[in-house]
Amino acid sequence: MTATTEKLILELGALPANERAEVAHFLLHSLDGETDSDAEAAWDAELARRADLIRSGHATGEPAEQVLAELRRRFA
């Protein structure tokens, strides 16, 4: 780790939580590469396809309460 990085870590660690969160948000988004221009359209199409499956009765879901209760049992 460079001296600059160490200095930044010390200074940033002293910031209030909300400011550290802003810095973290910025840093995480700075790691994202170029976005696929077709990705949003592909997700929209996939969501529409899944909604059609549910509406047509070919796919069913489970109540959120049931799913969350199962996750709590499994990971508690």
PDB file of N, CA, C and O in Angstrom:
ATOM      1  N   MET A   1       0.847  -1.160   0.000  1.00  0.00           N
ATOM      2  CA  MET A   1       0.000   0.000   0.000  1.00  0.00           C
ATOM      3  C   MET A   1       0.899   1.231   0.000  1.00  0.00           C
ATOM      4  O   MET A   1       1.894   1.289   0.723  1.00  0.00           O
ATOM      5  N   THR A   2       0.541   2.201  -0.810  1.00  0.00           N
ATOM      6  CA  THR A   2       1.372   3.403  -0.890  1.00  0.00           C
ATOM      7  C   THR A   2       1.107   4.315   0.299  1.00  0.00           C
ATOM      8  O   THR A   2       0.099   4.181   0.994  1.00  0.00           O
ATOM      9  N   ALA A   3       2.019   5.232   0.515  1.00  0.00           N
ATOM     10  CA  ALA A   3       1.875   6.202   1.600  1.00  0.00           C
ATOM     11  C   ALA A   3       0.632   7.066   1.372  1.00  0.00           C
ATOM     12  O   ALA A   3      -0.073   7.417   2.318  1.00  0.00           O
ATOM     13  N   THR A   4       0.377   7.399   0.120  1.00  0.00           N
ATOM     14  CA  THR A   4      -0.819   8.191  -0.206  1.00  0.00           C
ATOM     15  C   THR A   4      -2.086   7.445   0.175  1.00  0.00           C
ATOM     16  O   THR A   4      -3.008   8.025   0.750  1.00  0.00           O
ATOM     17  N   THR A   5      -2.131   6.155  -0.147  1.00  0.00           N
ATOM     18  CA  THR A   5      -3.301   5.341   0.183  1.00  0.00           C
ATOM     19  C   THR A   5      -3.479   5.255   1.684  1.00  0.00           C
ATOM     20  O   THR A   5      -4.595   5.396   2.183  1.00  0.00           O
ATOM     21  N   GLU A   6      -2.404   5.028   2.407  1.00  0.00           N
ATOM     22  CA  GLU A   6      -2.480   4.948   3.866  1.00  0.00           C
ATOM     23  C   GLU A   6      -2.990   6.256   4.453  1.00  0.00           C
ATOM     24  O   GLU A   6      -3.812   6.247   5.369  1.00  0.00           O
ATOM     25  N   LYS A   7      -2.504   7.389   3.928  1.00  0.00           N
ATOM     26  CA  LYS A   7      -2.933   8.695   4.414  1.00  0.00           C
ATOM     27  C   LYS A   7      -4.421   8.895   4.138  1.00  0.00           C
ATOM     28  O   LYS A   7      -5.159   9.373   5.000  1.00  0.00           O
ATOM     29  N   LEU A   8      -4.853   8.531   2.950  1.00  0.00           N
ATOM     30  CA  LEU A   8      -6.269   8.672   2.611  1.00  0.00           C
ATOM     31  C   LEU A   8      -7.154   7.823   3.521  1.00  0.00           C
ATOM     32  O   LEU A   8      -8.203   8.276   3.979  1.00  0.00           O
ATOM     33  N   ILE A   9      -6.727   6.601   3.776  1.00  0.00           N
ATOM     34  CA  ILE A   9      -7.498   5.709   4.639  1.00  0.00           C
ATOM     35  C   ILE A   9      -7.645   6.309   6.031  1.00  0.00           C
ATOM     36  O   ILE A   9      -8.734   6.286   6.605  1.00  0.00           O
ATOM     37  N   LEU A  10      -6.569   6.841   6.570  1.00  0.00           N
ATOM     38  CA  LEU A  10      -6.636   7.461   7.898  1.00  0.00           C
ATOM     39  C   LEU A  10      -7.567   8.665   7.901  1.00  0.00           C
ATOM     40  O   LEU A  10      -8.383   8.821   8.810  1.00  0.00           O
ATOM     41  N   GLU A  11      -7.449   9.513   6.891  1.00  0.00           N
ATOM     42  CA  GLU A  11      -8.290  10.709   6.825  1.00  0.00           C
ATOM     43  C   GLU A  11      -9.754  10.346   6.593  1.00  0.00           C
ATOM     44  O   GLU A  11     -10.644  10.904   7.234  1.00  0.00           O
ATOM     45  N   LEU A  12      -9.997   9.426   5.691  1.00  0.00           N
ATOM     46  CA  LEU A  12     -11.371   9.039   5.388  1.00  0.00           C
ATOM     47  C   LEU A  12     -12.008   8.314   6.567  1.00  0.00           C
ATOM     48  O   LEU A  12     -13.206   8.458   6.810  1.00  0.00           O
ATOM     49  N   GLY A  13     -11.223   7.542   7.295  1.00  0.00           N
ATOM     50  CA  GLY A  13     -11.742   6.836   8.457  1.00  0.00           C
ATOM     51  C   GLY A  13     -12.216   7.774   9.555  1.00  0.00           C
ATOM     52  O   GLY A  13     -13.022   7.382  10.399  1.00  0.00           O
ATOM     53  N   ALA A  14     -11.730   8.997   9.553  1.00  0.00           N
ATOM     54  CA  ALA A  14     -12.121   9.972  10.570  1.00  0.00           C
ATOM     55  C   ALA A  14     -13.395  10.726  10.198  1.00  0.00           C
ATOM     56  O   ALA A  14     -13.936  11.467  11.019  1.00  0.00           O
ATOM     57  N   LEU A  15     -13.870  10.548   8.990  1.00  0.00           N
ATOM     58  CA  LEU A  15     -15.091  11.248   8.564  1.00  0.00           C
ATOM     59  C   LEU A  15     -16.313  10.669   9.257  1.00  0.00           C
ATOM     60  O   LEU A  15     -16.297   9.520   9.697  1.00  0.00           O
ATOM     61  N   PRO A  16     -17.374  11.467   9.355  1.00  0.00           N
ATOM     62  CA  PRO A  16     -18.637  10.936   9.884  1.00  0.00           C
ATOM     63  C   PRO A  16     -19.162   9.830   8.964  1.00  0.00           C
ATOM     64  O   PRO A  16     -18.828   9.784   7.780  1.00  0.00           O
ATOM     65  N   ALA A  17     -19.975   8.955   9.514  1.00  0.00           N
ATOM     66  CA  ALA A  17     -20.472   7.787   8.776  1.00  0.00           C
ATOM     67  C   ALA A  17     -21.148   8.167   7.468  1.00  0.00           C
ATOM     68  O   ALA A  17     -20.929   7.507   6.452  1.00  0.00           O
ATOM     69  N   ASN A  18     -21.966   9.217   7.468  1.00  0.00           N
ATOM     70  CA  ASN A  18     -22.669   9.578   6.239  1.00  0.00           C
ATOM     71  C   ASN A  18     -21.705  10.022   5.137  1.00  0.00           C
ATOM     72  O   ASN A  18     -21.942   9.749   3.960  1.00  0.00           O
ATOM     73  N   GLU A  19     -20.630  10.700   5.508  1.00  0.00           N
ATOM     74  CA  GLU A  19     -19.647  11.119   4.511  1.00  0.00           C
ATOM     75  C   GLU A  19     -18.829   9.924   4.021  1.00  0.00           C
ATOM     76  O   GLU A  19     -18.495   9.842   2.839  1.00  0.00           O
ATOM     77  N   ARG A  20     -18.506   8.997   4.927  1.00  0.00           N
ATOM     78  CA  ARG A  20     -17.800   7.771   4.504  1.00  0.00           C
ATOM     79  C   ARG A  20     -18.668   6.991   3.527  1.00  0.00           C
ATOM     80  O   ARG A  20     -18.163   6.424   2.558  1.00  0.00           O
ATOM     81  N   ALA A  21     -19.979   6.961   3.781  1.00  0.00           N
ATOM     82  CA  ALA A  21     -20.892   6.263   2.881  1.00  0.00           C
ATOM     83  C   ALA A  21     -20.880   6.903   1.499  1.00  0.00           C
ATOM     84  O   ALA A  21     -20.894   6.198   0.490  1.00  0.00           O
ATOM     85  N   GLU A  22     -20.855   8.229   1.445  1.00  0.00           N
ATOM     86  CA  GLU A  22     -20.793   8.917   0.155  1.00  0.00           C
ATOM     87  C   GLU A  22     -19.511   8.574  -0.594  1.00  0.00           C
ATOM     88  O   GLU A  22     -19.531   8.330  -1.800  1.00  0.00           O
ATOM     89  N   VAL A  23     -18.400   8.558   0.131  1.00  0.00           N
ATOM     90  CA  VAL A  23     -17.112   8.220  -0.486  1.00  0.00           C
ATOM     91  C   VAL A  23     -17.147   6.766  -0.971  1.00  0.00           C
ATOM     92  O   VAL A  23     -16.696   6.467  -2.077  1.00  0.00           O
ATOM     93  N   ALA A  24     -17.680   5.869  -0.142  1.00  0.00           N
ATOM     94  CA  ALA A  24     -17.764   4.454  -0.520  1.00  0.00           C
ATOM     95  C   ALA A  24     -18.619   4.290  -1.767  1.00  0.00           C
ATOM     96  O   ALA A  24     -18.270   3.532  -2.673  1.00  0.00           O
ATOM     97  N   HIS A  25     -19.738   5.004  -1.811  1.00  0.00           N
ATOM     98  CA  HIS A  25     -20.618   4.945  -2.981  1.00  0.00           C
ATOM     99  C   HIS A  25     -19.858   5.386  -4.229  1.00  0.00           C
ATOM    100  O   HIS A  25     -19.905   4.723  -5.265  1.00  0.00           O
ATOM    101  N   PHE A  26     -19.165   6.505  -4.117  1.00  0.00           N
ATOM    102  CA  PHE A  26     -18.378   6.993  -5.245  1.00  0.00           C
ATOM    103  C   PHE A  26     -17.332   5.969  -5.688  1.00  0.00           C
ATOM    104  O   PHE A  26     -17.200   5.679  -6.876  1.00  0.00           O
ATOM    105  N   LEU A  27     -16.590   5.426  -4.718  1.00  0.00           N
ATOM    106  CA  LEU A  27     -15.525   4.486  -5.057  1.00  0.00           C
ATOM    107  C   LEU A  27     -16.076   3.218  -5.705  1.00  0.00           C
ATOM    108  O   LEU A  27     -15.516   2.728  -6.686  1.00  0.00           O
ATOM    109  N   LEU A  28     -17.165   2.690  -5.165  1.00  0.00           N
ATOM    110  CA  LEU A  28     -17.746   1.477  -5.753  1.00  0.00           C
ATOM    111  C   LEU A  28     -18.195   1.721  -7.188  1.00  0.00           C
ATOM    112  O   LEU A  28     -17.967   0.892  -8.069  1.00  0.00           O
ATOM    113  N   HIS A  29     -18.830   2.855  -7.412  1.00  0.00           N
ATOM    114  CA  HIS A  29     -19.285   3.147  -8.774  1.00  0.00           C
ATOM    115  C   HIS A  29     -18.116   3.448  -9.711  1.00  0.00           C
ATOM    116  O   HIS A  29     -18.225   3.255 -10.921  1.00  0.00           O
ATOM    117  N   SER A  30     -17.014   3.916  -9.161  1.00  0.00           N
ATOM    118  CA  SER A  30     -15.855   4.188 -10.008  1.00  0.00           C
ATOM    119  C   SER A  30     -15.207   2.896 -10.505  1.00  0.00           C
ATOM    120  O   SER A  30     -14.428   2.915 -11.458  1.00  0.00           O
ATOM    121  N   LEU A  31     -15.532   1.772  -9.858  1.00  0.00           N
ATOM    122  CA  LEU A  31     -14.979   0.483 -10.274  1.00  0.00           C
ATOM    123  C   LEU A  31     -15.758  -0.134 -11.428  1.00  0.00           C
ATOM    124  O   LEU A  31     -15.258  -1.015 -12.128  1.00  0.00           O
ATOM    125  N   ASP A  32     -16.987   0.338 -11.618  1.00  0.00           N
ATOM    126  CA  ASP A  32     -17.799  -0.198 -12.707  1.00  0.00           C
ATOM    127  C   ASP A  32     -17.153   0.146 -14.042  1.00  0.00           C
ATOM    128  O   ASP A  32     -16.738   1.279 -14.284  1.00  0.00           O
ATOM    129  N   GLY A  33     -17.085  -0.843 -14.880  1.00  0.00           N
ATOM    130  CA  GLY A  33     -16.575  -0.604 -16.217  1.00  0.00           C
ATOM    131  C   GLY A  33     -17.668  -0.021 -17.081  1.00  0.00           C
ATOM    132  O   GLY A  33     -18.707   0.415 -16.586  1.00  0.00           O
ATOM    133  N   GLU A  34     -17.426  -0.020 -18.350  1.00  0.00           N
ATOM    134  CA  GLU A  34     -18.450   0.461 -19.270  1.00  0.00           C
ATOM    135  C   GLU A  34     -19.666  -0.444 -19.172  1.00  0.00           C
ATOM    136  O   GLU A  34     -19.548  -1.664 -19.059  1.00  0.00           O
ATOM    137  N   THR A  35     -20.835   0.178 -19.218  1.00  0.00           N
ATOM    138  CA  THR A  35     -22.051  -0.610 -19.143  1.00  0.00           C
ATOM    139  C   THR A  35     -22.445  -1.080 -20.534  1.00  0.00           C
ATOM    140  O   THR A  35     -22.207  -0.400 -21.532  1.00  0.00           O
ATOM    141  N   ASP A  36     -23.040  -2.231 -20.575  1.00  0.00           N
ATOM    142  CA  ASP A  36     -23.529  -2.787 -21.822  1.00  0.00           C
ATOM    143  C   ASP A  36     -24.761  -1.995 -22.236  1.00  0.00           C
ATOM    144  O   ASP A  36     -25.746  -1.958 -21.498  1.00  0.00           O
ATOM    145  N   SER A  37     -24.721  -1.371 -23.388  1.00  0.00           N
ATOM    146  CA  SER A  37     -25.837  -0.536 -23.813  1.00  0.00           C
ATOM    147  C   SER A  37     -27.119  -1.334 -24.003  1.00  0.00           C
ATOM    148  O   SER A  37     -28.210  -0.766 -23.952  1.00  0.00           O
ATOM    149  N   ASP A  38     -27.008  -2.629 -24.218  1.00  0.00           N
ATOM    150  CA  ASP A  38     -28.196  -3.455 -24.408  1.00  0.00           C
ATOM    151  C   ASP A  38     -28.696  -4.078 -23.109  1.00  0.00           C
ATOM    152  O   ASP A  38     -29.742  -4.726 -23.103  1.00  0.00           O
ATOM    153  N   ALA A  39     -27.973  -3.895 -22.017  1.00  0.00           N
ATOM    154  CA  ALA A  39     -28.314  -4.564 -20.768  1.00  0.00           C
ATOM    155  C   ALA A  39     -29.675  -4.132 -20.234  1.00  0.00           C
ATOM    156  O   ALA A  39     -30.467  -4.978 -19.816  1.00  0.00           O
ATOM    157  N   GLU A  40     -29.959  -2.840 -20.240  1.00  0.00           N
ATOM    158  CA  GLU A  40     -31.233  -2.377 -19.699  1.00  0.00           C
ATOM    159  C   GLU A  40     -32.403  -2.926 -20.506  1.00  0.00           C
ATOM    160  O   GLU A  40     -33.407  -3.350 -19.935  1.00  0.00           O
ATOM    161  N   ALA A  41     -32.279  -2.919 -21.820  1.00  0.00           N
ATOM    162  CA  ALA A  41     -33.347  -3.468 -22.670  1.00  0.00           C
ATOM    163  C   ALA A  41     -33.504  -4.968 -22.444  1.00  0.00           C
ATOM    164  O   ALA A  41     -34.622  -5.483 -22.450  1.00  0.00           O
ATOM    165  N   ALA A  42     -32.391  -5.670 -22.246  1.00  0.00           N
ATOM    166  CA  ALA A  42     -32.455  -7.112 -22.000  1.00  0.00           C
ATOM    167  C   ALA A  42     -33.142  -7.397 -20.673  1.00  0.00           C
ATOM    168  O   ALA A  42     -33.948  -8.323 -20.587  1.00  0.00           O
ATOM    169  N   TRP A  43     -32.838  -6.616 -19.629  1.00  0.00           N
ATOM    170  CA  TRP A  43     -33.501  -6.805 -18.333  1.00  0.00           C
ATOM    171  C   TRP A  43     -34.981  -6.481 -18.428  1.00  0.00           C
ATOM    172  O   TRP A  43     -35.806  -7.187 -17.849  1.00  0.00           O
ATOM    173  N   ASP A  44     -35.331  -5.415 -19.156  1.00  0.00           N
ATOM    174  CA  ASP A  44     -36.748  -5.079 -19.333  1.00  0.00           C
ATOM    175  C   ASP A  44     -37.492  -6.224 -20.012  1.00  0.00           C
ATOM    176  O   ASP A  44     -38.605  -6.568 -19.614  1.00  0.00           O
ATOM    177  N   ALA A  45     -36.878  -6.813 -21.038  1.00  0.00           N
ATOM    178  CA  ALA A  45     -37.505  -7.937 -21.736  1.00  0.00           C
ATOM    179  C   ALA A  45     -37.645  -9.145 -20.813  1.00  0.00           C
ATOM    180  O   ALA A  45     -38.668  -9.828 -20.837  1.00  0.00           O
ATOM    181  N   GLU A  46     -36.621  -9.411 -20.000  1.00  0.00           N
ATOM    182  CA  GLU A  46     -36.678 -10.549 -19.077  1.00  0.00           C
ATOM    183  C   GLU A  46     -37.760 -10.346 -18.016  1.00  0.00           C
ATOM    184  O   GLU A  46     -38.488 -11.280 -17.682  1.00  0.00           O
ATOM    185  N   LEU A  47     -37.862  -9.140 -17.496  1.00  0.00           N
ATOM    186  CA  LEU A  47     -38.903  -8.852 -16.506  1.00  0.00           C
ATOM    187  C   LEU A  47     -40.296  -8.992 -17.113  1.00  0.00           C
ATOM    188  O   LEU A  47     -41.203  -9.521 -16.470  1.00  0.00           O
ATOM    189  N   ALA A  48     -40.469  -8.526 -18.339  1.00  0.00           N
ATOM    190  CA  ALA A  48     -41.763  -8.660 -19.018  1.00  0.00           C
ATOM    191  C   ALA A  48     -42.085 -10.137 -19.241  1.00  0.00           C
ATOM    192  O   ALA A  48     -43.228 -10.555 -19.061  1.00  0.00           O
ATOM    193  N   ARG A  49     -41.087 -10.925 -19.630  1.00  0.00           N
ATOM    194  CA  ARG A  49     -41.287 -12.360 -19.846  1.00  0.00           C
ATOM    195  C   ARG A  49     -41.723 -13.044 -18.553  1.00  0.00           C
ATOM    196  O   ARG A  49     -42.651 -13.852 -18.555  1.00  0.00           O
ATOM    197  N   ARG A  50     -41.054 -12.721 -17.460  1.00  0.00           N
ATOM    198  CA  ARG A  50     -41.404 -13.333 -16.173  1.00  0.00           C
ATOM    199  C   ARG A  50     -42.796 -12.911 -15.717  1.00  0.00           C
ATOM    200  O   ARG A  50     -43.552 -13.727 -15.190  1.00  0.00           O
ATOM    201  N   ALA A  51     -43.136 -11.646 -15.917  1.00  0.00           N
ATOM    202  CA  ALA A  51     -44.471 -11.169 -15.545  1.00  0.00           C
ATOM    203  C   ALA A  51     -45.529 -11.899 -16.365  1.00  0.00           C
ATOM    204  O   ALA A  51     -46.577 -12.263 -15.832  1.00  0.00           O
ATOM    205  N   ASP A  52     -45.273 -12.116 -17.648  1.00  0.00           N
ATOM    206  CA  ASP A  52     -46.215 -12.850 -18.500  1.00  0.00           C
ATOM    207  C   ASP A  52     -46.397 -14.280 -18.001  1.00  0.00           C
ATOM    208  O   ASP A  52     -47.516 -14.795 -18.004  1.00  0.00           O
ATOM    209  N   LEU A  53     -45.313 -14.929 -17.572  1.00  0.00           N
ATOM    210  CA  LEU A  53     -45.405 -16.292 -17.037  1.00  0.00           C
ATOM    211  C   LEU A  53     -46.278 -16.339 -15.786  1.00  0.00           C
ATOM    212  O   LEU A  53     -47.072 -17.262 -15.600  1.00  0.00           O
ATOM    213  N   ILE A  54     -46.117 -15.343 -14.946  1.00  0.00           N
ATOM    214  CA  ILE A  54     -46.923 -15.300 -13.719  1.00  0.00           C
ATOM    215  C   ILE A  54     -48.384 -15.048 -14.065  1.00  0.00           C
ATOM    216  O   ILE A  54     -49.268 -15.740 -13.558  1.00  0.00           O
ATOM    217  N   ARG A  55     -48.648 -14.064 -14.923  1.00  0.00           N
ATOM    218  CA  ARG A  55     -50.024 -13.753 -15.298  1.00  0.00           C
ATOM    219  C   ARG A  55     -50.730 -14.918 -15.973  1.00  0.00           C
ATOM    220  O   ARG A  55     -51.931 -15.112 -15.783  1.00  0.00           O
ATOM    221  N   SER A  56     -49.994 -15.693 -16.756  1.00  0.00           N
ATOM    222  CA  SER A  56     -50.593 -16.808 -17.486  1.00  0.00           C
ATOM    223  C   SER A  56     -50.776 -18.045 -16.610  1.00  0.00           C
ATOM    224  O   SER A  56     -51.411 -19.014 -17.028  1.00  0.00           O
ATOM    225  N   GLY A  57     -50.217 -18.015 -15.388  1.00  0.00           N
ATOM    226  CA  GLY A  57     -50.331 -19.159 -14.496  1.00  0.00           C
ATOM    227  C   GLY A  57     -49.267 -20.218 -14.700  1.00  0.00           C
ATOM    228  O   GLY A  57     -49.307 -21.260 -14.047  1.00  0.00           O
ATOM    229  N   HIS A  58     -48.310 -19.978 -15.594  1.00  0.00           N
ATOM    230  CA  HIS A  58     -47.230 -20.947 -15.829  1.00  0.00           C
ATOM    231  C   HIS A  58     -46.123 -20.858 -14.783  1.00  0.00           C
ATOM    232  O   HIS A  58     -45.275 -21.743 -14.681  1.00  0.00           O
ATOM    233  N   ALA A  59     -46.145 -19.801 -14.025  1.00  0.00           N
ATOM    234  CA  ALA A  59     -45.172 -19.645 -12.933  1.00  0.00           C
ATOM    235  C   ALA A  59     -45.927 -19.100 -11.734  1.00  0.00           C
ATOM    236  O   ALA A  59     -46.807 -18.250 -11.866  1.00  0.00           O
ATOM    237  N   THR A  60     -45.574 -19.593 -10.588  1.00  0.00           N
ATOM    238  CA  THR A  60     -46.220 -19.102  -9.370  1.00  0.00           C
ATOM    239  C   THR A  60     -45.150 -18.665  -8.394  1.00  0.00           C
ATOM    240  O   THR A  60     -43.989 -19.060  -8.500  1.00  0.00           O
ATOM    241  N   GLY A  61     -45.551 -17.861  -7.461  1.00  0.00           N
ATOM    242  CA  GLY A  61     -44.612 -17.388  -6.457  1.00  0.00           C
ATOM    243  C   GLY A  61     -45.028 -17.863  -5.082  1.00  0.00           C
ATOM    244  O   GLY A  61     -46.025 -18.564  -4.915  1.00  0.00           O
ATOM    245  N   GLU A  62     -44.249 -17.469  -4.120  1.00  0.00           N
ATOM    246  CA  GLU A  62     -44.550 -17.764  -2.729  1.00  0.00           C
ATOM    247  C   GLU A  62     -44.677 -16.434  -2.005  1.00  0.00           C
ATOM    248  O   GLU A  62     -43.999 -15.470  -2.362  1.00  0.00           O
ATOM    249  N   PRO A  63     -45.533 -16.367  -0.994  1.00  0.00           N
ATOM    250  CA  PRO A  63     -45.658 -15.116  -0.236  1.00  0.00           C
ATOM    251  C   PRO A  63     -44.312 -14.708   0.363  1.00  0.00           C
ATOM    252  O   PRO A  63     -43.538 -15.549   0.820  1.00  0.00           O
ATOM    253  N   ALA A  64     -44.056 -13.423   0.352  1.00  0.00           N
ATOM    254  CA  ALA A  64     -42.788 -12.904   0.866  1.00  0.00           C
ATOM    255  C   ALA A  64     -42.566 -13.328   2.311  1.00  0.00           C
ATOM    256  O   ALA A  64     -41.444 -13.652   2.700  1.00  0.00           O
ATOM    257  N   GLU A  65     -43.637 -13.326   3.109  1.00  0.00           N
ATOM    258  CA  GLU A  65     -43.495 -13.707   4.515  1.00  0.00           C
ATOM    259  C   GLU A  65     -42.955 -15.129   4.638  1.00  0.00           C
ATOM    260  O   GLU A  65     -42.126 -15.416   5.502  1.00  0.00           O
ATOM    261  N   GLN A  66     -43.431 -16.008   3.771  1.00  0.00           N
ATOM    262  CA  GLN A  66     -42.991 -17.408   3.802  1.00  0.00           C
ATOM    263  C   GLN A  66     -41.521 -17.520   3.408  1.00  0.00           C
ATOM    264  O   GLN A  66     -40.749 -18.236   4.046  1.00  0.00           O
ATOM    265  N   VAL A  67     -41.149 -16.815   2.363  1.00  0.00           N
ATOM    266  CA  VAL A  67     -39.760 -16.851   1.891  1.00  0.00           C
ATOM    267  C   VAL A  67     -38.827 -16.278   2.956  1.00  0.00           C
ATOM    268  O   VAL A  67     -37.780 -16.856   3.247  1.00  0.00           O
ATOM    269  N   LEU A  68     -39.210 -15.144   3.531  1.00  0.00           N
ATOM    270  CA  LEU A  68     -38.359 -14.519   4.557  1.00  0.00           C
ATOM    271  C   LEU A  68     -38.254 -15.386   5.803  1.00  0.00           C
ATOM    272  O   LEU A  68     -37.187 -15.475   6.411  1.00  0.00           O
ATOM    273  N   ALA A  69     -39.359 -16.027   6.187  1.00  0.00           N
ATOM    274  CA  ALA A  69     -39.320 -16.918   7.360  1.00  0.00           C
ATOM    275  C   ALA A  69     -38.366 -18.081   7.106  1.00  0.00           C
ATOM    276  O   ALA A  69     -37.605 -18.469   7.993  1.00  0.00           O
ATOM    277  N   GLU A  70     -38.407 -18.629   5.913  1.00  0.00           N
ATOM    278  CA  GLU A  70     -37.506 -19.741   5.569  1.00  0.00           C
ATOM    279  C   GLU A  70     -36.044 -19.269   5.615  1.00  0.00           C
ATOM    280  O   GLU A  70     -35.182 -19.980   6.132  1.00  0.00           O
ATOM    281  N   LEU A  71     -35.771 -18.103   5.091  1.00  0.00           N
ATOM    282  CA  LEU A  71     -34.397 -17.562   5.116  1.00  0.00           C
ATOM    283  C   LEU A  71     -33.938 -17.334   6.550  1.00  0.00           C
ATOM    284  O   LEU A  71     -32.787 -17.612   6.886  1.00  0.00           O
ATOM    285  N   ARG A  72     -34.835 -16.827   7.398  1.00  0.00           N
ATOM    286  CA  ARG A  72     -34.464 -16.606   8.793  1.00  0.00           C
ATOM    287  C   ARG A  72     -34.147 -17.928   9.484  1.00  0.00           C
ATOM    288  O   ARG A  72     -33.179 -18.022  10.239  1.00  0.00           O
ATOM    289  N   ARG A  73     -34.972 -18.958   9.224  1.00  0.00           N
ATOM    290  CA  ARG A  73     -34.708 -20.279   9.826  1.00  0.00           C
ATOM    291  C   ARG A  73     -33.371 -20.828   9.340  1.00  0.00           C
ATOM    292  O   ARG A  73     -32.588 -21.373  10.117  1.00  0.00           O
ATOM    293  N   ARG A  74     -33.132 -20.678   8.072  1.00  0.00           N
ATOM    294  CA  ARG A  74     -31.931 -21.262   7.475  1.00  0.00           C
ATOM    295  C   ARG A  74     -30.657 -20.562   7.918  1.00  0.00           C
ATOM    296  O   ARG A  74     -29.631 -21.212   8.117  1.00  0.00           O
ATOM    297  N   PHE A  75     -30.709 -19.247   8.073  1.00  0.00           N
ATOM    298  CA  PHE A  75     -29.487 -18.488   8.338  1.00  0.00           C
ATOM    299  C   PHE A  75     -29.419 -17.877   9.719  1.00  0.00           C
ATOM    300  O   PHE A  75     -28.545 -17.049   9.975  1.00  0.00           O
ATOM    301  N   ALA A  76     -30.311 -18.254  10.615  1.00  0.00           N
ATOM    302  CA  ALA A  76     -30.288 -17.693  11.965  1.00  0.00           C
ATOM    303  C   ALA A  76     -29.202 -18.337  12.800  1.00  0.00           C
ATOM    304  O   ALA A  76     -29.034 -17.989  13.969  1.00  0.00           O
TER     305      ALA A  76
END
